[in-house]
């Protein structure tokens, strides 16, 4: 029971601290934007840039994995053809 209460208190305090620190940063940015005459639309661009980088990294990993899978499939097909040519007799030839 103590663990659950401590966990809830810790999560609550962490959430409150995050909200308080984040709201302070937003007010500071809004004040800077008002002074310079800019609107606060630049923040979404930064968020999307991080998402774009993450998606690009995932895309590169996916392409690398597909390349390796294709190479493995080619090697498996070569081995299978070699085994087939070795094990299956050709017409007109007797198997020894």
C-alpha positions, 0 to 999 in steps of 0.5 A: 500500500505504501508503494502505491501511495508513493508511486501516485505521489511521485507521478503527481509531482512529476506531472505538476512539475512538467506542467509548471515548467512547460507553461513557464517556457511557453509564456517566455516564448509568447513574450518574445514573439509579441516583442518581435511581432512574430506569431508562435507558429514556429514551434510546430515546425520544430516538432515536425522536424523531429518527427520527420527525422525519426521517420527518415531513420525508420525508413532507412532501417526498413530499406536496409532490412529489405536489402538484406532479406533480398540477398538472403532470398537470392542465396537460398534460391541458389542453394535450392537450385543447386540441391535440385540439380544434384538430387533430381535425375535428368531425363534419359539418365539413370540415377546411380 
